[in-house]
Amino acid sequence: MKLTVLKQYLNESIGHVSKAISSRTTIPILNGIKIDVDSSGMILTASDTDISIQSFIPAEDNEIQVIDLKQSGSVVLPSKFFVEIIRKLPAQQVEIEVKDHFQTTIRSGSSEIQLVGLDPEEYPIMPGIEENKRIQIPSDLLKTMIKQTSFAVSTNEATPVLTGILWTITDGKLKFTACDRHRLASRETNIDTEEGMTLNNVTISGKTLNELAKILPDQNTLIDVVFAENQVLFQINSILFYTRILEGTYPDTSKLIPQFYQTEIVVNTNELIDAIDRAYLLSREDKSNIVKLMMLEDQSIEISSTSSELGKVTEELMTSSMKGELLRISFNSKYMLDALKVMDSEQIHIGFTGAMQPIIIRPNENSSLLQLILPYRTTG
């Protein structure tokens, strides 16, 4: 194998695929990046068995010659060094030559690096996708939906299915749900689907979706999402991102959402974030993260937290509206801040069905996003 490639294109592709490399893999060859080159271009592949990413570099791009191919071939190069070396090369052209026993020479400017390559035949074959269902979704919307839900997945590997985000499709609506038993986040959007298409019990790791979000374009690019029996494939321009579906049945969380509220308030989002953030400073020192919210007769709320060693923070905030019973409620301030920071609305609506019932937070303008937090029982 022998070729010259533009460093900018190679660097970008390596950046995409290296997100699939795990230091914890038990298969040594998966510590490498597989390179396949032929007359059409170069394919880079990386995998940790849970995620597999392929990135294609075309031989030509908008009349720019990206790859000058002398001899096609394949090799697996150790990612730890390959990623760093390519980034630090001095010239814009990178020459890669693979000789007997996969001994690889990389030249750029005055630099020459020798790497011991591995046999690409030993690299696991990429998962075969037998398409069951396919949807298209704009990349910026997908990125937003991941951001608004992924923080609520469980970090406890004892229940693997809760470490993921549940994808469901009914009546042309795609819904993401994440729940770690203390809080829940859900986001819904309309999408174009084949008539009568439904999707149930497809749960994708939250960690994986956060990695996907890093390579999703910010602009409104349509992403193809292909669902197979136990795999999902995301097609993003020249990148193929494969991930497996988590095993297990996602619990029915619909029963957690109350149908009516005993008390409702509407409040400025940023003002509430700032007030809870200040109270969080003290509650964090006390290692409890507990902040209290008390509703007052004059349509205001009091946010407070106490530290046995440091003292107390109290702050009053006017609501835009308040109706129902006056309540006093305690909650985990970090969970509340996580939920509030992904609200894309100037005002938020918070619904309560009692001091020990779930707190429901929504943007005041729309109902496609919902956050749920369980309150804490405190003495006094």
N, C-alpha and C positions, 0 to 999 in steps of 0.2 A: 504494500500500500504506500502510495506517495502522492502528496498533494500540497498545494499552497492555498490558504484560506485567509480571508480578512479577519483580523483579530476582533473587531467590534462585533461581528456576527457570531463568532465562536464564543466569545465572552458572554454574550446575551443568552445563547442557548445553554451554555454550561450553568449559568445562574438559574435558569428555569428547572433543568433536570436535577440539579444537586439538592433541590428541596425534597427529593424522594430518597436521599441516602441517609441511612440510620447508622449510628455508631454501635448500636446494640445487636446488629444482625449476626446470626450464627452461621451464615453462609459467606465465607470469606470473599468470594468473587463479587458479591453485592456491595462491597466497599469500593467497587470500581464503576467507571462510566464506560458503557459500550459504545464504540464508534463504528458505524457502517458507512462506507463511501462508494458511490457508483456515479455514472454519468449525470444522473438527475440531481445529485447533491449529497448532503451528509445527514445521517440520522444519529442523534445522541440519545441514549437510553439509560435511565437509572431506576432502581427499584429497591424497596425494602420488604417486598411481598405484600404489604398492605396497600402501598401506593406504588404505581409505576408511571413514569413520565417519559414521553418521547418528544423530542424537538427536532424539527426538520430545517436544515439550512439549504436553500435552493442554490444550484450552481450559478444561476443568474437572478438578479433582483432589480427590476426597473432599469434594464440595460447596463447595470453594474455587474462586472464579472466578480462573483464572490469567491468561487472555488476554481482553481486551475488544477485539473486532475491529470496526473501522470499514470497512476495505476490504482485501480479500485481494490478494496479489501476491507478487513475488519480487525479490530483489536479491542481489548478491555484495558483501560489505564486506571491506576490507583487515583481515586477522586481527590483524596486529601492533598496530594501534590499537584495533580493536573489542574485543579481549580485555581490554586494560588499561583502556579507557574504562568498560566496563560494571562492572568490578570496583570502580572508584573513584567511581561515581556516588553522590550523597548520599542519594537517597530510595529507598523500597522499590518504587515504581512507575517503569517505564521506558516512555516513549512513543517509538515509531519511526515516522517518516513518510518515504515515498519519493515524490519528485515527478519531473518531467520529467528525462530524461537520467540517471536513477538518483541524483540529488542527494538525499542522505539527512540528515534532521535527527533527532538523538537528544535527548530532553528528560527531565530527572529533577530534581525539586526546583527549585532556582534555576539549574541548569546547562542549557546548550543547546550541542550540538556538531554541526558540519556535517561530513559525510564524503562524499567522492566515491565513489559506488558503481559497480559494473560490471554489464554485461548478463548476467543469469543464463542466457540462451540459449547463451552461449559456454562455459558451464561443462560439463566432460565428463559424460556420462551415467554413472550408477552401474553397476557391472558386473552383468550379468544372471546369475542363478544358476539353472542347470538341475540340480535336485537329483539326485545319484546315491545318496548315503547320508546318513543322519542319526543322530546319537546325542545322548543327554542326559547331562550330567555336573554334579555339584554344584560351584558356583563356588569354594568353599573348597578342594575337592580339586584342581581344575584349577590354582588359584593355587599350591598346594603343589607339584604336579608340575612346574610351570614353574620354580619357585624351586630345586627339587632337581636340575634338569638344565641350565638355560639357561646357567649359568656355564661349562660345558664346551664350548660351541660355538666354532668357529674364528673368529678375527677377520680371517683372511686371505681377502680377496675373490677371490683367484686360483682358489679352489675354492668357488664360491658355495654348493653343496649342503651343505658342512660348516659353513656359518654358520647352519644351521637345526637344528631338532629334528625327528627322524623320528618320525612317528606310525604305528603299526601296530596292527591289530586282528585277533586270531585267537582262536577258542574263547571268545568273550565276555571277552577280556582286552585292555585298551588299554595300549599300551606307548610310552613316550617314550625316545628314545635321542639323546644328543649326544656328539660326539667331535671333538677337534681334532688327532688323531694322537699327542698326548702323554698324553691322559687321556680317560676315557669316563665318562658318567653315564647310568644308565638307571633308570626307575621304571615300575612296572606296577600296574594296578588292575583289578578286576572291574567291568564295566559291563553294563547290559541292552542287548542288541542283537537285531536280527532274526535268526532262526535261520540259521546258515551265513554270516553277514556277515563279510567280511574287508576289510582296508584295507592296501594296500601302497604303499610309495614316495610317501607324502605328507609332504613336508618343508616346515616353516613357519619362516621367519626367527626366530632367537632374539631379536633386537632387537624384532621385531614382537610376539612373545609376551610380552616384558617390558612393552611398552606396554599390551597387553591386560590383563595382571595388575593394572595400576594402576587399571583401571576395573571390575574384577570385585568384586562385593560380598563382604565378609568372611563374611557369614552363608551358611547352606546353601541358596542359591538355585539352582534347576536351570537350566543354560545349554544351549540348543540349539546343536549344532554341525552345520552342513550342508556336506557335501563335494560339490563340483562338479568338472568336468574339470580346471580350472586355478585354481580359487578355493575359499576356505573362508569361510563366513559364521558368525559367532558372534552369537547373538541373546540379549541381556542386558536383560531388562525392556524399557525403551523405547529401547534402543540397538542398532543394527545395526553390526557391526564386520566389514568385508570385508578379506581379505588374499589375495594370490596365493600359489600353491604354487611353491616354488623348482624350477627346472629341473635335470635331471640325476638320475642314479641314486645313491642313498645306498649307500656300500660296506657289504658284509656284515661286521658287527663281531662276530658270534657266535663266530668262530674265536679271538678274543682272550681269551675267558673260559675259564680252565682248568677242567677237570672234577674235578681232585683237587689237594690241596695237600701240599707237602713239609713246611711248617711252618704252624702256626696259633696265633694268640694272641687272647685276649679281654681288653679293657682298658677302663677307665672313660673315656668319651668326653671329658668336660670336662677331666679331668686331662691327657689326651694333647694336647688343643687348647692348654691353657695352657703345657705344656712345649715344644711345637713353636713356639708363638707367641714364647716367650722366646728360643729358639734362632734364630728367623727374624730377630729384631732385628739379630743379628750377621751372619747370612748375607746379609741385605739390604744392609748396609753394604759387603760385599765384592762386591756386584752378582752373586752366583752363586745366591742363594736355596737353596743346597744344605745339607741337614741330614742327619746320619747317625743310623741306628738300629742298635744292637747288642744282641743277645739274650745274657743272662748265665745262668750255671748255676743261680742261685737263683730262677729264674722271673721275674726283673725285666728291664727293657729300659733301655738307656742312650741318651738323646737328646743329640746334641752338634752344635755347629757351630763353625767356625773362621774368623777373619778375620785376614789377614796383617798388618793394621795395628792391629787393636784387641785381639785375643786369642782366648779360647775360652770357650764355654758348655758345661757338661756337667751333665746331670741324670738321676737314676735314678728309675724308675717301676715299681711292682709291677704285674704283670699279674694278672687273675683266673684265667687258665689259660694254659698254654703247652705245645704238644706238637709233636714233630718235631725236625728239625735246627736247631741254633743258627746264625743267620744274621747277617751284617752287610750293611746295605743303605743306599744313599744315594738321596735323592729331592728333588724341588723342593718346598720347604716351603710356598710359596704355594698350589700345586696341592693339597697335602695338607690345608691349612687350609680351602680352599674346599670340599673334599669332606667334611671332618669337620663343618663348621658347619651342613650341611643334614641331618645325621643326627638323626632324631627318636627317639633311643634313649639310655638311660643308659650302656649297655655296647655296645661295637662288636667285631665279629669281623673280624680281618685275616688273609687267607690269602696265603701266599707259595709259589711253586713254584721258587724259586732266586733268587740275588742279582741276576740280570739279567733276570728274568721279571716280568710284570705283577703289581702289588700289588692285591689285591681287598679292598675294604672294604664291609662290610654291617652294618646294625643287628643286634645279637645276637638280637633277638626275632623278626624277620621277614625274608623274603628278597625283598620287593617292590622294594626300593631297592638299587642296586649302584653302587659307584664303583670305577673302575680308574685306576691311575696307573702310568706306566712309570718304572722306577728310572733313576738316572744311573750311568754308569761313572766311578769316581774312582780316582785313584792312591793307594796306601797305604791 
